[in-house]
Amino acid sequence: MPDWRTLIAIGLLGLASYAMRAGGFLAADAIREGSIAARFLRLAPGNLFVAFVAAACLENGWPSVIGCICALATMAVTGKEWAALSVGCSAAALAAALLIR
Amino acid sequence: MPMAIISTDRPMFKPALTRVAFRRGFVAALPFIVSNGMAGVVMGVAYKGLGLGLAAAVLFSLVVYSATAQAVTLGMWTLSPPVAAMVVACIATNARYLVMGAHLHQLFGRLRRRVMLPIMFLLADASWVMTTADAERNGPDAGYLLGASVPMAIGWIAGTGLGYELPLKPGGPLAIAAALLPAAFVVTLLPTQWRGRKTVWPWGLSVTVALLISRLVGPNWAMLIGGGFGTAISMLRGDDA
């Protein structure tokens, strides 16, 4: 059984984590239609997506870069997510195996 | 009067919560059982190394349910945990969920809060990405968000427990391939966000800033700040989605 200090820490961290998840949803009620914030949120997803991919590639190295390029190329050619994911992850695993050697 | 951020110049969908969408999201996110499971295994191994018990390790992943926040607070853990500092770190690393939550309000703001707030507990980067893309294809359905979130949570929580019991060495080719899955999934969604040549500069700036922030500050802030800069450029140019 975890001690009380561990439980308190986990509980507070869980509370903080959930506050962030639910906070944006609740706070959006206060954002006016047509406001800068509303437009920002409409434009944000694509920019966040590419930033997410770039950071992930930097963190995980060349195998991730190769995997993402292969996944994007496969998606562009086939339009099938499952094919893009399979090719991308296989390429990353192969690159990792070769680079680790 | 404050209003919800639903644009009037876009097609209006009535948000729903359906079993069909739940199933569609669940099936689409099944690969995340493996990728989140692998990441969870690494976290479980790390928690064991800290001297936490199995119950505490699993509880951590169940209650906090955030790889970035857990990784950051893991580095701060001592015999007498600095709880206040850890909470601040948790808020900082999870601040991106504020943007995601506000964006989801555009899609599901008309659903009852008592329905949406429990679902928000399982919100993850990848489930938000998938839900955003699915809403563009099929209309907003919170069933998809819930369905896509469940396999991710199962993988993460079960992986933590498994990692605690089975100490495995991370860093091998399979672990790297599994770690790529979230990014690869996002890559497959990029075509849905492409708006032609006007996308080039904002995306270029998003990538550049994300790389700089990831290198200089840390990967936790890269998506939020990088994407924020790119979005700001889009706004200054007068773009709209």
Chai-1 contact restraints between the chains, C-beta under 6 A:
chainA,res_idxA,chainB,res_idxB,connection_type,confidence,min_distance_angstrom,max_distance_angstrom,comment,restraint_id
A,P2,B,G53,contact,1.0,0.0,6.0,A-B,restraint_1
A,P2,B,A55,contact,1.0,0.0,6.0,A-B,restraint_2
A,P2,B,A56,contact,1.0,0.0,6.0,A-B,restraint_3
A,T6,B,A56,contact,1.0,0.0,6.0,A-B,restraint_4
A,A9,B,P81,contact,1.0,0.0,6.0,A-B,restraint_5
A,A9,B,V83,contact,1.0,0.0,6.0,A-B,restraint_6
A,I10,B,L59,contact,1.0,0.0,6.0,A-B,restraint_7
A,I10,B,F60,contact,1.0,0.0,6.0,A-B,restraint_8
A,I10,B,V63,contact,1.0,0.0,6.0,A-B,restraint_9
A,L12,B,V83,contact,1.0,0.0,6.0,A-B,restraint_10
A,L12,B,V87,contact,1.0,0.0,6.0,A-B,restraint_11
A,L13,B,V64,contact,1.0,0.0,6.0,A-B,restraint_12
A,L13,B,C90,contact,1.0,0.0,6.0,A-B,restraint_13
A,G14,B,V63,contact,1.0,0.0,6.0,A-B,restraint_14
A,G14,B,V64,contact,1.0,0.0,6.0,A-B,restraint_15
A,A16,B,V87,contact,1.0,0.0,6.0,A-B,restraint_16
A,A16,B,C90,contact,1.0,0.0,6.0,A-B,restraint_17
A,A16,B,I91,contact,1.0,0.0,6.0,A-B,restraint_18
A,S17,B,V64,contact,1.0,0.0,6.0,A-B,restraint_19
A,S17,B,S66,contact,1.0,0.0,6.0,A-B,restraint_20
A,S17,B,A69,contact,1.0,0.0,6.0,A-B,restraint_21
A,S17,B,C90,contact,1.0,0.0,6.0,A-B,restraint_22
A,S17,B,N94,contact,1.0,0.0,6.0,A-B,restraint_23
A,Y18,B,F121,contact,1.0,0.0,6.0,A-B,restraint_24
A,M20,B,N94,contact,1.0,0.0,6.0,A-B,restraint_25
A,M20,B,Y97,contact,1.0,0.0,6.0,A-B,restraint_26
A,M20,B,L98,contact,1.0,0.0,6.0,A-B,restraint_27
A,R21,B,Y97,contact,1.0,0.0,6.0,A-B,restraint_28
A,R21,B,M120,contact,1.0,0.0,6.0,A-B,restraint_29
A,R21,B,L123,contact,1.0,0.0,6.0,A-B,restraint_30
A,A22,B,L117,contact,1.0,0.0,6.0,A-B,restraint_31
A,A22,B,M120,contact,1.0,0.0,6.0,A-B,restraint_32
A,G23,B,L98,contact,1.0,0.0,6.0,A-B,restraint_33
A,G24,B,L98,contact,1.0,0.0,6.0,A-B,restraint_34
A,G24,B,G101,contact,1.0,0.0,6.0,A-B,restraint_35
A,G24,B,A102,contact,1.0,0.0,6.0,A-B,restraint_36
A,F25,B,G101,contact,1.0,0.0,6.0,A-B,restraint_37
A,F25,B,L104,contact,1.0,0.0,6.0,A-B,restraint_38
A,F25,B,H105,contact,1.0,0.0,6.0,A-B,restraint_39
A,F25,B,M120,contact,1.0,0.0,6.0,A-B,restraint_40
A,A28,B,I5,contact,1.0,0.0,6.0,A-B,restraint_41
A,A28,B,A102,contact,1.0,0.0,6.0,A-B,restraint_42
A,A28,B,H105,contact,1.0,0.0,6.0,A-B,restraint_43
A,A30,B,P2,contact,1.0,0.0,6.0,A-B,restraint_44
A,I31,B,I5,contact,1.0,0.0,6.0,A-B,restraint_45
A,R32,B,M3,contact,1.0,0.0,6.0,A-B,restraint_46
A,E33,B,M3,contact,1.0,0.0,6.0,A-B,restraint_47
A,A38,B,I5,contact,1.0,0.0,6.0,A-B,restraint_48
A,F40,B,T231,contact,1.0,0.0,6.0,A-B,restraint_49
A,L41,B,A102,contact,1.0,0.0,6.0,A-B,restraint_50
A,L41,B,H103,contact,1.0,0.0,6.0,A-B,restraint_51
A,R42,B,A241,contact,1.0,0.0,6.0,A-B,restraint_52
A,L43,B,T231,contact,1.0,0.0,6.0,A-B,restraint_53
A,L43,B,S234,contact,1.0,0.0,6.0,A-B,restraint_54
A,L43,B,A241,contact,1.0,0.0,6.0,A-B,restraint_55
A,A44,B,T231,contact,1.0,0.0,6.0,A-B,restraint_56
A,P45,B,T132,contact,1.0,0.0,6.0,A-B,restraint_57
A,G46,B,Q193,contact,1.0,0.0,6.0,A-B,restraint_58
A,N47,B,P202,contact,1.0,0.0,6.0,A-B,restraint_59
A,N47,B,S206,contact,1.0,0.0,6.0,A-B,restraint_60
A,N47,B,G227,contact,1.0,0.0,6.0,A-B,restraint_61
A,N47,B,G230,contact,1.0,0.0,6.0,A-B,restraint_62
A,N47,B,T231,contact,1.0,0.0,6.0,A-B,restraint_63
A,L48,B,M223,contact,1.0,0.0,6.0,A-B,restraint_64
A,L48,B,G227,contact,1.0,0.0,6.0,A-B,restraint_65
A,F49,B,V186,contact,1.0,0.0,6.0,A-B,restraint_66
A,F49,B,L190,contact,1.0,0.0,6.0,A-B,restraint_67
A,F49,B,Q193,contact,1.0,0.0,6.0,A-B,restraint_68
A,V50,B,W203,contact,1.0,0.0,6.0,A-B,restraint_69
A,V50,B,S206,contact,1.0,0.0,6.0,A-B,restraint_70
A,V50,B,V207,contact,1.0,0.0,6.0,A-B,restraint_71
A,A51,B,S206,contact,1.0,0.0,6.0,A-B,restraint_72
A,A51,B,A210,contact,1.0,0.0,6.0,A-B,restraint_73
A,A51,B,M223,contact,1.0,0.0,6.0,A-B,restraint_74
A,A51,B,G226,contact,1.0,0.0,6.0,A-B,restraint_75
A,A51,B,G227,contact,1.0,0.0,6.0,A-B,restraint_76
A,F52,B,V186,contact,1.0,0.0,6.0,A-B,restraint_77
A,F52,B,M223,contact,1.0,0.0,6.0,A-B,restraint_78
A,V53,B,A183,contact,1.0,0.0,6.0,A-B,restraint_79
A,V53,B,V186,contact,1.0,0.0,6.0,A-B,restraint_80
A,V53,B,V187,contact,1.0,0.0,6.0,A-B,restraint_81
A,A54,B,V207,contact,1.0,0.0,6.0,A-B,restraint_82
A,A54,B,A210,contact,1.0,0.0,6.0,A-B,restraint_83
A,A54,B,L211,contact,1.0,0.0,6.0,A-B,restraint_84
A,A55,B,A210,contact,1.0,0.0,6.0,A-B,restraint_85
A,A55,B,S214,contact,1.0,0.0,6.0,A-B,restraint_86
A,A55,B,P219,contact,1.0,0.0,6.0,A-B,restraint_87
A,A55,B,A222,contact,1.0,0.0,6.0,A-B,restraint_88
A,A55,B,M223,contact,1.0,0.0,6.0,A-B,restraint_89
A,A56,B,A183,contact,1.0,0.0,6.0,A-B,restraint_90
A,L58,B,L211,contact,1.0,0.0,6.0,A-B,restraint_91
A,L58,B,S214,contact,1.0,0.0,6.0,A-B,restraint_92
A,E59,B,P219,contact,1.0,0.0,6.0,A-B,restraint_93
A,N60,B,A179,contact,1.0,0.0,6.0,A-B,restraint_94
A,P63,B,I176,contact,1.0,0.0,6.0,A-B,restraint_95
A,S64,B,L180,contact,1.0,0.0,6.0,A-B,restraint_96
A,G67,B,L180,contact,1.0,0.0,6.0,A-B,restraint_97
A,G67,B,A184,contact,1.0,0.0,6.0,A-B,restraint_98
A,C68,B,A183,contact,1.0,0.0,6.0,A-B,restraint_99
A,C68,B,V187,contact,1.0,0.0,6.0,A-B,restraint_100
A,A71,B,A184,contact,1.0,0.0,6.0,A-B,restraint_101
A,A71,B,V187,contact,1.0,0.0,6.0,A-B,restraint_102
A,L72,B,V187,contact,1.0,0.0,6.0,A-B,restraint_103
A,M75,B,T188,contact,1.0,0.0,6.0,A-B,restraint_104
A,E81,B,T188,contact,1.0,0.0,6.0,A-B,restraint_105
A,A84,B,T188,contact,1.0,0.0,6.0,A-B,restraint_106
A,L85,B,A184,contact,1.0,0.0,6.0,A-B,restraint_107
A,G88,B,A184,contact,1.0,0.0,6.0,A-B,restraint_108
A,C89,B,A177,contact,1.0,0.0,6.0,A-B,restraint_109
A,C89,B,L180,contact,1.0,0.0,6.0,A-B,restraint_110
A,A92,B,I176,contact,1.0,0.0,6.0,A-B,restraint_111
A,A92,B,A177,contact,1.0,0.0,6.0,A-B,restraint_112
A,A92,B,L180,contact,1.0,0.0,6.0,A-B,restraint_113
A,A93,B,P173,contact,1.0,0.0,6.0,A-B,restraint_114
A,A93,B,A177,contact,1.0,0.0,6.0,A-B,restraint_115
A,A96,B,P173,contact,1.0,0.0,6.0,A-B,restraint_116
A,A96,B,I176,contact,1.0,0.0,6.0,A-B,restraint_117
A,A97,B,P173,contact,1.0,0.0,6.0,A-B,restraint_118
